[in-house]
Every structure is written in C-alpha cells, then in structure tokens.
Amino acid sequence: MGTRWYAAGGAAAALLFLLAGCGGTPASTNAASNAGGGTASAGKTLVFGRGGDSVKLDPADVTDGESFRVTEQIYETLVNYKPGTFDIVPGLATDWTTSSDGLKWTFHLRQGVKFQDGTDFNADAVVFNFNRWMDKSNPYHKGDFEYFASMFGGFKGDPGLVLQDVKKVDDYTVEVDLKHPFAPFLADMAMPCFAIASPKDIQDHQGDISRNPVGTGPFTFVSWTQNDKIVLKKNSNYWQNGLPHLDQVVFQVIQDNKARLNALQSGELDIIDGVNPADVQTIKSDPNLQLFLRPSNNVGYLAFNTQKKPFNDVRVRQAINMAIDKKAIVDAYFNGLAEPAATPLPPTMWGNDPSIQSYPVDIEKAKQLLAEAGYPNGFQTELWVMPVARPYMPDPPKIAAAIQADLKKIGIDARIVTYDWATYLKKTANGEHTMCLLGWNGDNGDPDDFLYVLLDSDNAKAPAQNVAFYVNPQVHQLLTQAQKETDQQKRAQLYQQAEQIIYKEAPWVPLDHSTPPLAASKKVTGFVPSPTGSDSLLNVDIQG
C-alpha cells in the first residue's frame, strides 16, 4: 500500500480554506510521559517545511505521507531500506533467515535497545505489535490498520491472511510463520507502518497512541500544535552512538508552496517539500540553496467507481481515457519533471510492461463508445479533486479543470467536488465518489505495492485502497500467484499479464509518474530523499 502524500499549495490551499472551513484554535498536544518530556533544548534545530499536517502518529493506523514523515523519526522497523534505495539492510533485527520452502522467517533482534519510555525492546515487544496489528479482537487494535490488511490479505480469521503465526523463540529471536510463500514479505517489513511501538505506551493509552508516540527511534515526541507544527527532540539514549546529530526537529506547516519557498530563502526553514516544478530554476540559481529530486516512484490517477453507473460500463471508461490529453496536462503543470502514465507501475519499476501505450486522444472514437454504451449525448457526473497539492499532482484544481474541459468535448458535464483531506480520503475509501483524483507513492519497490493494493479485489472492500472498487477474478489470480512466486522474472511476467487486462478494462486513467523536487539550505548535510517519501533525518546535520 502506498503513501497518500500531500502538501497544500497556492490554489489548493485557497480551495481548502473556502470549502473545508480552515481556521479555529489549533489543538496542542504535549508529551507528558516520554523520555525527557518537557520542551526540547534548541541546540541544532532543523525546521522542515511542509504543506499539510499529520493525521495521526500511530504508524500502524495511518496511510498518509505527512504522518509517516514524522513517525519515521520516532519509530523503527525490523529491517530498513538503505538510504535512497529499496535495498534491505538491518534495522531492529541484526539478521534474518528464511526456510527453504519460504514459510518461516526468523529474525534475530538487536540487543541493548530501549524504547523511549525506558522499557526494553525484545521479542515480547515484537510479538505484541504483530498481535495488535493482525487481530481485530485484540484490545489494543484501535483503528482501521489499513496497511496491514492491504499488504497481508486481511486480519486474523480472514481467508486471505498470509500470516499463520508470530512467536517468540527466545528473548531476542522471533519467528514468523506464513501460510504460503510471500515474495514481498521482507520488503514489507521495512515499511514505516510496521514499525515497533512500545507495548507499555500502547497499554497505558488503551491502544490509542495517535498522539502519544513512543518508539526506539532517534527522536522523541515533544508537542503537536495542530495545523501548525510538531516538535521532536533528540533521543539521548538512542542505541546508535553519536547519532542523531540534530538536537531538535520541527515539522512546520506552511500551506502555500510559494510561501514555503520564501520561508526557506529567508532562513525560517531548513528543508522544504512540495516545491512547485516551476520554481526549480529559482532554487538552482540561489547560491544559498540546494535542490533534491526524489526518485520517481509514484503514479497520479483518475479512478472510476466501477460499481456505479455509468462507470460500470467499460466503454464509458475507455471513452474517458481517449478524451483526456494527459500529455498536455504533464506539459502544463510539471515543468519537465513528469511523464504521462500508461500503466499504474512507474516505468523504472521491474514488472512494468513497456509495450503498453496510453490510449490515444481520439474525441470521435470516445463519442462513439459513449453512444454504444447508451449515452449519445453524454451525461452529468462529479469529478472529485483533492484539496491539497501532491508530489504526483502539483496543482490538483487546475488539473481537474483541464480534465473537466476535456470531458466536455465528449458531452460529459463533470461538476468538480472537493472536501478537506481527511474527509476526502474517508469518502473515497468508502466509495461515495463516482470519479476521483488520487495518487500513490510506492512503499517498498515491489509491484505488489501498486497492483495488488490499488487494483485487487481483496482491497475493494470499504475502507478500500482500491478506490476504483475494481474486481476481476483473473487479475486477482495473477496478482496472488505473483505474491507466492519467488522467481522475479516469473513474477514480472505475471504482473505484465495483469497490466494488460487492467489496461483493457480501464478502471483508471493513469495520468503521470513524477519526479518530485525538494529544496534545502546549503547548511544542511546528510539528507538523502527516500523513494518512499518517508525521509530519515538520522544522519542529517546543520553546519555553521
């Protein structure tokens, strides 16, 4: 399951204010029981400017990128991605083995690690977290835990759940038993949603740790002023000697992309995400700034609710694919930092089928298909658009307007609708939309994270990540077979077969794959953008 990234910019921020009623007194949450508590000493403070706030700080119960941006600093996973890549390296586990049949994974845990509340990290803590994630009857299973269900086929008692059992072998060894071989398993374990939280913290807060995060990571939670800032401080008992370099991290919300860049230039901020592609040259020409490009690992798309008329008719979906000029959209709004998408998989990802080309823009053919479907004069519908800018969609209102104009050419009158971000995600997950704009940033470098999560029938149940509510038994068979296959070449062939079917049935209009820009002061060192969008600040420092 990929990350729902957002960072509000200009027109999007204004739209959010007008339609969602932004304002009011921010809610503030302070850490009372975390190690150290109180207010962090300034020391070396890094201020990270972002366009939107986090939703929750329980990594198991969020799907949005702004939440993971913060939890990445507080919590840690059993295995990690090597910075800037999807290569797996040790994390809270020092090493691991798998049985020859692929059904048993054994993790040897790092000793001497403490949670930020002073309790021990050990096998009991790992088993506790797994049981919380996978068992809906567990008293601490508070939330939807969508990531777990999407990645592992459901919860305890569901026929699709791939996990058989998780058990303690000794104090620092854990064994995970699977029902069948599951190729993405190790890569999944590095995802921030599977970070290990303090059992004591979970118990103390009756399972609701959304504003009381305690992990083993390099930074501890200090305070959260909603829609303003989250403050973290250095974990003075962190297990990696000499790290982190920073004493304090502040995640500062500045909704407007231009205002955020201005704050970086003035020295108010040290790093910013959500850079307008049009501002890249400004950053390059500023001697005090440095530009970063996040590795392309995403897709922006228009999803049809295939369970609702008229979008249950493949001819309507194909007609809209032929009406939308995605190249014109990419040329107008991405400043050379994106390419039109033909399939859900980024072109750099293994398993992508390069033979698939986007539907050609063909207005007459689109009209013909609509007529064959029973809509010779078109129809009225809604086009839902997110209220905030995204790495894969830098100006959603303008992109929605361009799509609206293209649809008008074939007689479709699409009224643009938006909601605040949390409501938008909830409503689309529940299938209340007819068409909606969304996108996905890959989590683990595996095609499963795009195709199975976003387009498999297992994930077409509310609250759904498959917001097209697309159901195809053949696609399901191919995607689940690919999960069980351990030969990557054979897996790639299965994914390509699935892509061909998805292309013909058109549950989406894949719009773009982008390369999102970030910027920082030249005083910042050690920052490596992650292809997941969840950037670790462990090795970041500020010079001078």
LINBEL-V653709 format. One line per field, one symbol per residue. phi: phi as a letter, one per 40 degrees, with the letter a starting at -180 (. if undefined). A space follows every 50 residues. Layout:
# LINBEL-V653709
phi->???
This chain:
# LINBEL-V653709
phi->.ccccaacbecccccccccbgchgcccbbbcbbcdgfgbcccfcbbbbcb cacccabcccbbbcccccdccdccbbbcbbcddgbbccbcbcbcaabbcc cgcbbbbccccgcbcccgcccacdcccdcdccccbccccbcbhcfccdcc cbghbdgcccccccabaccadbbbbbbbcadbdcdccccccccbccccdc ccccbfgcbcbbcbbbccbbcbaabdgbabbbbdccbcccdgbccccabb cbcbccdcccccccccgcbbbbbgccdccccdccccccbbbbbcdcaaab abbccccbccccbdccccccdcccccccccccbbfgbabccbbccdcccc gcccccbddccacccccccccccgbcbgababbcbccbcbdcacadcccc cccdcccccbgccbccbaacdccdccccccgccbbacaaabcbagbddcc ccccbccdbbbcccccccfcbadccdcccccccccccccccdcccccccc ccdccfcbbcbabbbccbaaccccbgcbccccgcccbdbcbbcg
